[in-house]
Amino acid sequence: MLVNLSDVLGHAYRYGYAVGAFNVINLEFLNGILEAAERQRSPVVVQIAEVHFKYMDIEEITPTIKHMADRASVPVVISLDHGESVGTIVRAIRCGFTAVMFDGSKLPFEENVEQTKLVVQIAHSVGVSVEAELGRVGGSEGTEGGVAREEFFTDPDQAGEFVRMTGLDALAVAIGNVHGFYKGEPKLDFERLRAIRDSAGVPLVLHGGSGIPDDDFRKAIQLGIAKINYFTEMSRKAVQRVREVLGRDSRIVGLQDLMLEAKEAIRKEVEDRIQVFGSAGICDRRSDLCAVCRGCEIGRSSETPPLEEDQLVERVTEAVMRILWEKGGAYGTGSE
């Protein structure tokens, strides 16, 4: 079932597990991720990062993701990862994403607050959840040599203020985590994470999951992490599998065979992460999760009927124009 991020993360935060958020760049990734979630009976977040738009057109791929999510027997969230402009946020919402992540981490605190608040107003007007980042998670997805810089770590006192001023649903934190592969052993600042949890009071998100030891994941989950982003290692495992197959079987001449091998590698890696994150079997053990999620699809609540797509587009457009008018046209809606 296609669901809202807030309900899924609220359940995870309350019951002490994390939901894996796995980035999609093609159908092999999508199929592998959803098969893993079904097999493990776990909720899952399917993400598309703005930096990955070059690999696929989100207007074309999102209907497929929505169709597969609707058919799934476990809760599935479609989320925008690292959207850097209001225009990108609106584009994702109009496509049917049920969550958006606005990344204003490079902005001064006051400007990050202001733009995140604007995104929250737009997204919440149509029932879409919002994740935002405070502090700065270094590195880049799919690259090597990421290094965490303490001056960019999330400030616990600012975290509480940021949540209160913006009304966001989930907070992405910087506590020593980086995107891509780590240079050396990652060292997460758990005391900082504890302080952030106590100050923020909302589900927390850990980006840069590739390379973090399993025990560190478990400890972070105990301290409020309810969503873990994971891509680089999953992608590496797919490449590794393809290389192994090509090395041992010279008879393979069709790309389709390699695509299946890549999908299987992704599925296995996602299943393994789901088990580590503690969400395996949660859909069977906690029937209240699906009860919470029923009827929370985009544009819905228990009191309102489903929205047709054109109605949703109209509501998003009206919300954007109203808010921008109130702001005096201070914020553009271009994608750059």
Buried (B, 14 or more C-beta within 10 A) or exposed (E): BBBBBBBBBBBBBEBEBBBBBBBBBBBBBBBBBBBBBBBBBBBBBBBBBBBBBEEBEBEEBBEEBBEBBEEBEBBBBBBBBBBBBBBBBBBBBBBBBBBBBBBBBEBEBEEBBBBBBBBBBBBBBBBBBBBBBBBBBBBBBBEEEBEBEEEBBBBBEBBBBBBBBBEBBBBBBBBBBBBBBBBEEBEBBBEBBBBBBEBBBBBBBBBBBBBBEEEBBBBBBBBBBBBBBBBBBBBBBBEEBBEEBEEEEEEBEEEEBBBBBBBBBBBBBBBBBBBBBBBBEBBEEBEEBBEBBBBBBBBBEEEEEEBEEEEBBEBBEEBBEEBBEEEEEEBEBEBE
